[in-house]
Amino acid sequence: MTSVGLATPAGRRRTGAPFAAGTFGQRRRLFLLALGLPSLLYVIAVALVPLAQGMWLSLFEYNLLRPDRRAFVGLDNYLEQISDPVVQQALWNTLVFTVLAVGIEFLLGLGLALLLWRDSLFNRVALALMLVPVAVTPLVVGLVFRALLTADFGMIGHFAAQWGLSGERGFFGYPNSAMGALIFIDVWQWTPLMALILLAGLKALPQEAIEAADVAGASPWQKLRLVIVPMLLPAIFLALVLRTMDAFRIFDSVFVTTKGGPDNATNVLMFHAVKEGLEFFNIGDASALSNLMLAAIGLIAAGFVLVIRRADRRMLG
Amino acid sequence: MRHHRGLAGIALGTMALAAPFATAQEQPYSGVTLNVASMNDQFSGPLVVLAPSFEAETGIAVKVDILSYPELLTKITADFIGETGGYDVVTMDIVWAGQFAEAGHTVLLNDWIARDAEEIGVDDIYPVLMQALGNYEGAQVAFPFAGYANVLAYRPDLYEAAGIAPPQTMEELVAAARALTDREANRYGWVANGQRGPAVAQDWMQYNAQMGGSILDAEGMPALNSPENVASLTVYKTLFDETAPPGAVDYDWGGREESFRQGLVANMQTWSVGAAGYDNPDLSKVVGNNALMLAPPGAGMEPRYGIGGWGLAINADIDETRQAAAWEYIKWVTSPEVQKQMAELGGGGYIRMSTLADPDLNALYPFLPVIHESFLNGDGEYRPRIPEYPEIQDILGTAVNAVLAGDVDPQEALDAAQEQAMELF
């Protein structure tokens, strides 16, 4: 039987039969590859090619308005960006924003997820309502908060200034409070998403382990620290990576509220890159900046993987 | 009866046969569809409303794509660079002329304007607008379409109550702004844009020009930290601190206009285009209590009234037929008749003396003589229309905002700005 099975495909190959040749496994692989090919081509066309082009262009002094003056400059654009104090400030602002916004969103999101864990009608309705901010475009959220927080005639900003909760210029009028306001807007919009991801993780936890902790007489804090969080690590990882990548690329709310001010207090990397690329059309500089951001996001994601793996190993013994 | 029907049928048939012949002669570009990239401004709505009239007259359909300022600049630049010919006609901001001219993305209109001068009525168009809204070093890269004048909007009732005459000089304006500020009553004497970026840069450049400052020196090189500029920025900071609403350090154009319409401020230098909204009870709390006057110059200085606005440019990448059709559209939309219709529809921009002198429009908008006077002594160069303008504006936008909101010393801020600006040349 074995010899027949081996002989058949060889025989077909000899007769020159084309694609249909191969074992069932080979044909299956080919079929699956054919199924995945459109997606693969799509990813290559809309992600990899532009990415490669961005890397290539970052090596040139290239302004779209003066295309004839294009010149190869090697890594100069990168060195220029890294040594530019405005970019350094923007990087610091981006990190501060990302760490604080994602950190607060995580803590609030975990709290909300734990509150909504038990399946009840109220919790289901609360969850649905809570997701409304996620559905709104960030640009619109920024515009709404700008109108609300304006010190002189905003519904919140006016009273906040009157009652001394903000300076008289309003939240957007001072460097620290402007960054605080941007973090608040992000937390308002994205905490529900964080809660949703963590809630999905909580719902998937094996009940036996939690019941065992109850039987063993664990306090709620011990249960959370020693049982729930370790088992929730994959969901925590997913939530943190998703939000960190997104927060690192903050643009919309800055664009419609502070334009990076006051001074350079809320000038973040993406805002700076967009200005370089789409306002001044310095494609070389903008590409270098984008690639540096890509590398930074990659490093942050790698850091998360490392931390979570270590924690995972420690928790599992 | 049957006989009459027969005649009518023959007549209709003849008309039907003759129609294509007439169309071919009178509507040489019939069937062409022009894509217009329009800034989202007050004129964009009227452009859409009037497009069917142009199609009825010429057979040329017009599709107007209304875009925000950054979106417009990005899309048309991508269109030009990619030579995709996506847009046939684009609205061009006054400060883009240098870039457009240098890159050569648009059709030069000099010859066509000379050829059709009589038809266009070139003499009826304010010379300063013909120059500022499309001409760069002799190259006419766009045709003037919607001109704005920088004017002083003020509250006559507050001036009257305080027993002060409206200001004739900047120094008087500063004094009036101080006198009319009453923080306890939440009323402020003056307002301008303070937000980082183009908003604060443009308002300060206007103020700076009125006070005798200049962004470029006589050789066309940056002179951001000239003594005149430093002096004017120092006074500007004082004005902000003492007479503007506290939140003004973060105002852009929308916030600034809103503060005037809400009755928060007594004086505001602004573009004439927003004036129609001050007497709209749905938008404004100062209906009947507002007026426009010429922007006051510094004491002893020649008046320099800031000019802004938009021109219409033709994409050089489209074929000759489309270019010709686009020129027909530009001539039509800038004609006296259509300009009047646009004004009646709230377009807000003007280019023709006849439009600003029109009795019907003057009855509708009593402030038109102020715009006329501003155009006669207009200055379209206070924002340098050079290719490096966007970067210079950004540098100034950060420096001036740092002074107003970050309490940085004006000299220090402008020294740093000058250093950055010099790197562009």
Interface residues (C-beta under 8 A of the other chain):
Chain A: L64 L65 R66 P67 T150 A151 D152 F153 G157 A161 G167 E168 R169 G170 F172 G173 Y174 P175 A178 T258 K259 G260 G261 P262 D263 N264 A265 K275 L278 E279 F280 F281
Chain B: P70 L73 T74 T77 I81 Q99 E102 A103 Q195 R196 G197 A199 P245 P246 G247 A248 V249 D250 D252 G255 E258 S259 Q262 L264 P387 P390 E391 D394 G397 T398 N401 A402 L404 A405 G406 V408
